Amino acid sequence: MSTTKTIHLKHRPNGMPVLTDFDFTTSEIPELLQGELLLSTKFVSVDPYLRGRMIDTPSYTPPFKLNEPIVSGLIAEVVESNSNGLSKGDFVSGMLAWKETQVAKADGLMKVDPDRAPLSAYLGVLGMTGLTAFLGLTEIGKPKKGETLVVSGAAGAVGSVVGQIGKILGLHVVGIAGTDEKVEMLKSDFGFDEGINYKSTENMTKAIAKACPDGVDVYFDNVGGEISDAVLFNINKFSRTVNCGAISVYNNKETPKSVSVHPFLIRKSSSMQGFVIIDFADKHYEGMIQLATWLMEGKIKNTETIREGFEQIPQAFLDLFEGKNKGKMIVKV
Ligand SMILES: NC(=O)c1ccc[n+]([C@@H]2O[C@H](COP(=O)([O-])OP(=O)(O)OC[C@H]3O[C@@H](n4cnc5c(N)ncnc54)[C@H](OP(=O)(O)O)[C@@H]3O)[C@@H](O)[C@H]2O)c1
């Protein structure tokens, strides 16, 4: 029986994850059964939410087991098929193991077309992060033309798409990111109206007030923590906060102290709603069609940071917490 390179979770991270939390090993490739595919990994998505699956706490997805492969969004090529719907040479997208080669059931995988979009785009703007941006903003943020949208984590996979959709919908868009280069990219590449570097800004509350002269109507929150506290001081009557992510606290060892949101929400009749993208599963297909249309029309840019090589997967994941990506972080295998 042949074997393949595989990455296991070795330790549950304590605080910031480190390379030694991962184990490079080999695993056996079993024989193909009916309905199964032999797949060769081409692109791997690394995502901040995977951090949540590395701890032993039940969530909307079960925790990863120790000494078993990590699973994330992958694009793979069909090398051999025992399934009617897919043939050798087809490409599929799905939740698959961090293995160079693997056998998987065809059910649950989606065929993707490399002639319609670059394969990696199906992990970003046309995949989970693009859908999160589109459905989180439109279904929860409910933006109206002329309103002000603030996006944190604005230069990342979700945030960069949120801001660009905000411009398509006619909003005043303000992005918050961690370097001057990223802030410049938000404005010059993605058309944001204003950008704030949270690492070099002393008073975020004032900076947000300056960038949002009419206050904040929609806050798309990817980071939580102190940045989001500062936004609260600037929210408008009937504003909406989309609680998408809280990367600034994912590695905390203790529960963070934060401003109490309740008086702000009461005073401003404001709402806050968390979500996970699977909540909108019935809208994924129409969302993908809309995103693909905007991409083809050139209204949305697909920005990626691509790392090369299977061995780079854990480091690429760690680098998300250091802000080393612009747009979607992807590993090309
Ligand atoms: N609810 C859902 O269904 C759903 C789905 C997908 C993603 N998410 C969440 O959405 C957020 C963005 O995900 P993504 O895939 O698009 O990742 P991403 O934004 O592409 O990458 C993470 C970015 O977060 C920023 N960051 C890291 N540490 C930070 C800190 N301490 N404070 C502030 N910013 C920090 C970094 O940018 P800077 O250089 O700007 O710091 C980094 O580039 C994550 O919180 C993720 O968990 C939620």
The ligand as a MOL file (V3000), in Angstrom:
LIG
                    3D

  0  0  0     0  0            999 V3000
M  V30 BEGIN CTAB
M  V30 COUNTS 48 52 0 0 0
M  V30 BEGIN ATOM
M  V30 1 N -18.4490 33.7690 10.9210 0
M  V30 2 C -17.9820 33.0440 9.9130 0
M  V30 3 O -18.6580 32.1850 9.3530 0
M  V30 4 C -16.5810 33.2910 9.4430 0
M  V30 5 C -16.1340 32.7750 8.2180 0
M  V30 6 C -14.8330 33.0880 7.8040 0
M  V30 7 C -14.0140 33.8630 8.6080 0
M  V30 8 N -14.4860 34.3100 9.8050 0 CHG=1
M  V30 9 C -13.6630 35.1720 10.6580 0
M  V30 10 O -13.4190 36.3650 9.9410 0
M  V30 11 C -12.1470 36.8820 10.3080 0
M  V30 12 C -11.3140 37.0900 9.0680 0
M  V30 13 O -11.0310 35.8260 8.4900 0
M  V30 14 P -10.1740 35.7270 7.1660 0
M  V30 15 O -10.2120 34.3210 6.7140 0
M  V30 16 O -10.6000 36.7780 6.2200 0 CHG=-1
M  V30 17 O -8.7040 36.0430 7.7040 0
M  V30 18 P -7.7760 37.1970 7.1840 0
M  V30 19 O -8.4320 38.4930 7.5360 0
M  V30 20 O -7.4180 36.9450 5.7720 0
M  V30 21 O -6.4570 36.9950 8.0330 0
M  V30 22 C -6.3830 37.3600 9.3450 0
M  V30 23 C -6.0050 38.8460 9.5050 0
M  V30 24 O -6.3640 39.2590 10.8210 0
M  V30 25 C -5.5510 40.3250 11.2200 0
M  V30 26 N -5.1500 40.1480 12.6110 0
M  V30 27 C -4.3710 39.1700 13.1340 0
M  V30 28 N -4.2370 39.3390 14.4580 0
M  V30 29 C -4.9420 40.4580 14.7730 0
M  V30 30 C -5.1810 41.1650 15.9890 0
M  V30 31 N -4.6750 40.7370 17.1570 0
M  V30 32 N -5.9460 42.2760 15.9470 0
M  V30 33 C -6.4630 42.7080 14.7870 0
M  V30 34 N -6.2860 42.0850 13.5920 0
M  V30 35 C -5.5370 40.9710 13.5950 0
M  V30 36 C -4.3230 40.3470 10.3060 0
M  V30 37 O -4.3560 41.5310 9.5210 0
M  V30 38 P -3.7250 42.9350 10.0510 0
M  V30 39 O -2.3890 43.0510 9.4000 0
M  V30 40 O -4.7140 43.9230 9.5840 0
M  V30 41 O -3.5960 42.8240 11.5530 0
M  V30 42 C -4.5080 39.1190 9.4210 0
M  V30 43 O -4.0720 39.3260 8.1070 0
M  V30 44 C -11.5390 35.8950 11.2930 0
M  V30 45 O -11.7830 36.3510 12.6020 0
M  V30 46 C -12.3020 34.6260 11.0220 0
M  V30 47 O -12.3310 33.7660 12.1210 0
M  V30 48 C -15.7370 34.0440 10.2290 0
M  V30 END ATOM
M  V30 BEGIN BOND
M  V30 1 1 1 2
M  V30 2 2 2 3
M  V30 3 1 2 4
M  V30 4 1 4 5
M  V30 5 2 4 48
M  V30 6 2 5 6
M  V30 7 1 6 7
M  V30 8 2 7 8
M  V30 9 1 8 9
M  V30 10 1 8 48
M  V30 11 1 9 10
M  V30 12 1 9 46
M  V30 13 1 10 11
M  V30 14 1 11 12
M  V30 15 1 11 44
M  V30 16 1 12 13
M  V30 17 1 13 14
M  V30 18 2 14 15
M  V30 19 1 14 16
M  V30 20 1 14 17
M  V30 21 1 17 18
M  V30 22 2 18 19
M  V30 23 1 18 20
M  V30 24 1 18 21
M  V30 25 1 21 22
M  V30 26 1 22 23
M  V30 27 1 23 24
M  V30 28 1 23 42
M  V30 29 1 24 25
M  V30 30 1 25 26
M  V30 31 1 25 36
M  V30 32 1 26 27
M  V30 33 1 26 35
M  V30 34 2 27 28
M  V30 35 1 28 29
M  V30 36 1 29 30
M  V30 37 2 29 35
M  V30 38 1 30 31
M  V30 39 2 30 32
M  V30 40 1 32 33
M  V30 41 2 33 34
M  V30 42 1 34 35
M  V30 43 1 36 37
M  V30 44 1 36 42
M  V30 45 1 37 38
M  V30 46 2 38 39
M  V30 47 1 38 40
M  V30 48 1 38 41
M  V30 49 1 42 43
M  V30 50 1 44 45
M  V30 51 1 44 46
M  V30 52 1 46 47
M  V30 END BOND
M  V30 END CTAB
M  END
